[in-house]
Amino acid sequence: MSIYKPFTTTDTSVTPLSVNKTFTFNGSTELLNNGIDRFIGQNNTSSLWISGSNPTGNITSYDKTLIYKSAQELYYSNYISGSNGSPASTSSFNPDGTITGGVYTPSYDNYLSTTLKSNRYFPTGSGEIGIYSIPSNVFGENIKPNTFYLKSGSNTITDNGEGSLYYNNSYLVGNIIYEHGMVILYEVPPSLYPYGVYGSLIYGFGLYGSPPPPIINNFALGNDVTCSFQSTVTVYEAQYKCNIRQNEFNFSQNPTLVSGSTSDGILYNFATGSYFNPYVTTVGLYNNSKELIAVAKLAQPLPLSSVTDTNIIINLDL
């Protein structure tokens, strides 16, 4: 009998499996040591602008105006029709190449994280934005939604799983682009204060609540910050079903079955009887050139049945 048996197409399958890992970085030093850079973006409202005159970044230096313009173009360009942003506008592309719509709509998709109606705010005046840039070798394919967490002192910023960031579960203070590892923060505008009796535009603050905190200074510039999230990586698991029929592999290659008193390879009597069933301890996987490429060890010897088929399932992470 042959010791090799080929697989059929029904014996093999490859299944994707998404796995997550939690990362937590305490303090600005750990952020830097793991390649997480922080930037400040500013809108240059003056007519004179010199590139590189206003640098930002702890690892890589960029101009603050370029940081602001890049974030605006990539992630907010479809939402800016007023000083406080707006729901994404719609438009039609005409055969002559012109665009018709309520406001100009570029071709960027802005990397939406939800199919729900979105309303992204972006400071179009002289305000600032703060950015966390997390490298892909840390977050993998994307940051897992509902896992991002920033802490400064006793205050927190968390994501809602739909790409929005909230300060202490109350104020909308930014957006997170999960697939890019980009965290964009801004100061809370009055239009985004939570309405109600506590700290609203109607009653003010003072006795009824506290004004929004300095988000940029505390979270984008501060040293006492904790950043936590889960990365996402897809691994592929190959499964091989090794089918051993009742009349296959019924002979053992263990050298201890051969009688040591002769040199002609005579087996012991118990190994030649009809009730002798060998045990499986190891399964080898070979390529088409009969080269051993993987070895599977069983947890304990498995007896082969002489009356029914035996299946051994091998899972291999690629």
N, C-alpha and C positions, 0 to 999 in steps of 0.2 A: 504494500500500500504506500501511497505518497504521503509525506508529512506536510505537504502544502495543499491548501484548499482555497480557491479564489472566491472573492466576494462577488455577489450579484448587486445590481442597482438597488434592490429592495433591502439589502443588508446594511447599507451605509446612509447616513444623513448628516447634514451640517445645520446646526441651529444657532442663531444669534442670541446672545445673552447680555443684557445690559447690567453692568455692575457699578457700584458707587463706593466712594471712599471719602470720609470726612477729614477735612483739613481745618485746623485752628491755628491762627497766628496771633500772638500776643505782643503788642507794642510795635512801633515803627521799625525797630531793628530787625525783628523777625520778618516783617513784610519785605524789607529790602533784601535780606538774605535769601529769600525765596523768589525773588524776581518780580514782586508786586510793586509797581510804580504808582505814584500819585501825582496828579497834575491839577493845575488851576487854569481854567479857561476864562478869558475876558473878551468882551465885545469892544473892539476899537472903534469909537464913534468919532474920532478926529480924522481930519483929511490927510494928515501926515502919519505914515506908519513905516517903520524901519524893521524889517524882519530880523529876529534874533535880539531885539533890544529889550525884550521883556521875557526872559527865559523862565521855564518851569519844569519840574521833574527831578526826582532824586536819583534815578538810574540813567535815564536818557533825557537830554535837555531838548525841549521844543519851545517855540514861541507861544505865549498864552493866547494870542489872537488866532494862531493856526489851530490850537486845541479847540477853541470855541467854534471856529468855522467848520472844522471836521465833524464835531459832534452834531452840530446843527444840520449839516448837509446829509449825513448818513442816517441819523436817527429821528430827526424832527422836521425834515423839509416838507412833509405832507401835512403838517399840523399847524403851521404858523400862518394864521390869517388875522391875528390880533396880538396884543401885548401879552396875553395870558394863554396863547395856544388855542386850539380848537379841535373838534373831532376831525378825523382825516377827511380831506375834501375829495371829491370825485371829479373826473373830467373825461372827455372823449377825444380820441386821436382821429383826426379827419384824414381822408385820403390824400389831401394835399400837404400833409405833414404838420398842419397847425393843430393846436390843442384848444378845445373849448370846454369851459367849466366856470364854476363860481370864482375860484382863485387858481393861480398857476399851480399845477401839480407836476413835479418832476417824476422821472421814471423809477426813483428809488422805492423799494418796498418798506424801508425803515425797520425791517426785522421785527415785525410784530410777534408777540409771544402769546397772543390770544385771538380768538375769532369774535370775541365780544366787542361792543362799541368802545373804542379806546379814545382817551382824551389826554394827550401828552402836553404838559406845560414846558415852555422853554423861555428863559429870560431874554427877550429881544432888546431890552434897553441896555443900561450900563451895568447890569448885574453880572455876577460871577457864577461859574459852575465848577464843581469839584469832580474829579474822575479817578477811579481805581482801575488800573489796567492789570488784569490777572493773566499771566502767560498761559498758553495752551498746554505746555508740558505739566502744568499744575491742575487745570480744570478739565483736561481731556477733550472730549467732544463738546461738552457744554456743562454749565453749572446746573445742577438739578434744581428745578423750580421748588419753591417753598423751603429751601434750606439755607438761603443766604442770610447772614446775620452780622451786623456791625454793632459794637458797643463802645461807648465813651462815657466813663464814669458809671452812673446808674441809668443812663439813657441808651436806647437801642433803636436800630433801624433794621427792619425785616422786609422781605419781599412777600407779596401775596400770591405767588405762583402764576401771576398773569403779567409779570414784567414791571410792576409798580412797587416802589419802595415807600414805606410808611414809618414815620418817627413815632415811637411808643404806640403804635397801632392807631394813630389819630391823624397825623398830618401827612399829606402826600409830599415827599421831599425828593423824589427822583425816579429813575428807571434803571432797570438792569437788563442788559442784552445777554441772555444766557449763553448763546452760541459763540459770542465773542469775548466773554469774560470782562465785559465793560460795565462799570457801575458809575452812573452819572447822578450827581447830587446838586441841589440848588437850594437857595433860601426860600422859605415858604412865603408866597405872595398873599396879600389879604384876601384875594378871591378864592383861595384854597383853604382858608381857615374853616374848621368844622363848625357849622352853624348850630345854635342851641343856646341855652342859658349860660353855659360855661365857656367863657372866652370866645365870644362871637362878635361879629361886626355890629350887632344890635346893642349888646350890653357892654362891649369892650372887655378889658381884662381886669386887672386889679383884684377886687374881691371875688370875682367870678372865675378866675383862671389865671394862667400864665401865658405870656406872649411866646410865639415860636422861638426856639433857641437858635443860636448862630451855627447852622449846620456845617457850613464850609470850614469855619475856624475849628470846630470841635472834631469833626470826622475826617475832613480832607487834609487838614494841616496838623492836627493834634498828634502827639506822640503816644498818649495813653488811649490806644484803640485796640480792640480785639476784632478780628475778622475771621468768620467761620463760614464754611459752605461744604457741599458735597460735589465732588467731581463725577463725571459720567464717562465710562469707557465701554464700548461694545466688544466683547470677546466672542469667538466662534467655537462652539463645542461640536466636535465630530464624534459621532456615535457609530460603532461597528458592532454588528450582531454576528457573533461566531456560532454558527449552527453546526452541531455535531450529531449526525444521525446515529441511530442505534447500532448500525453495522460499521461505523467509521471510528478510526483511532482506537481500536480495541486491542492494541498491542503497545506495551510499554517499552521505552528505550532506556530504562534505568539499567545501568550495567550490573547492578547487584542481582539481577534475575539470571545472569549467566553463571553456570557452575564453575567454580574456581579450580576444580580438580582436573579439568580437561582444557585443551586449547582450541577445541573445534567449535566453541560457541553454543554448546548444548544448554538449553534452559532447564531450570528446576521444574519438577513435575507440576507443582502448584500453578506455575505460570502458563502451562499448556492446557489446563482444564477448561471446560466450557463455562464454568462459573467464575472464572477469573475476570475481574473488571479493574482496569487501571484507574489511577487518580490523575487529575489535571492539577498542576501547581503553577504553570507558567504558560502564557500565550504570547507568541511572537508575531509581529506584523512585518510583512516583507513587501518590497516594491516589485515591479515587474521583472527586475533583474535578479530577483531572489536575494536581495540584500536586506539584512535585518535593520529596520529603522525605528522600531519601538518594541518594548517589552512590557507586558502586563503581568504583575504578580498577584495571584489570588491570596486572599487573607488566610485561607486554610485549604488543604487539599480537597478537591471536589471529585467524588467518584462518578464515573461515567455509567450511564444506564444501558443495559443490553435490551431493554424492552421499549424505550421511548427516546425521543430526541432530547438533547441537552443544548441549551442556549447560554452563551456567555456574552454579556454586554460590556463593551469597552468604551469609556468616554475619554476623549482626548481634547484638551483645551488648546486651541491654536493661537 
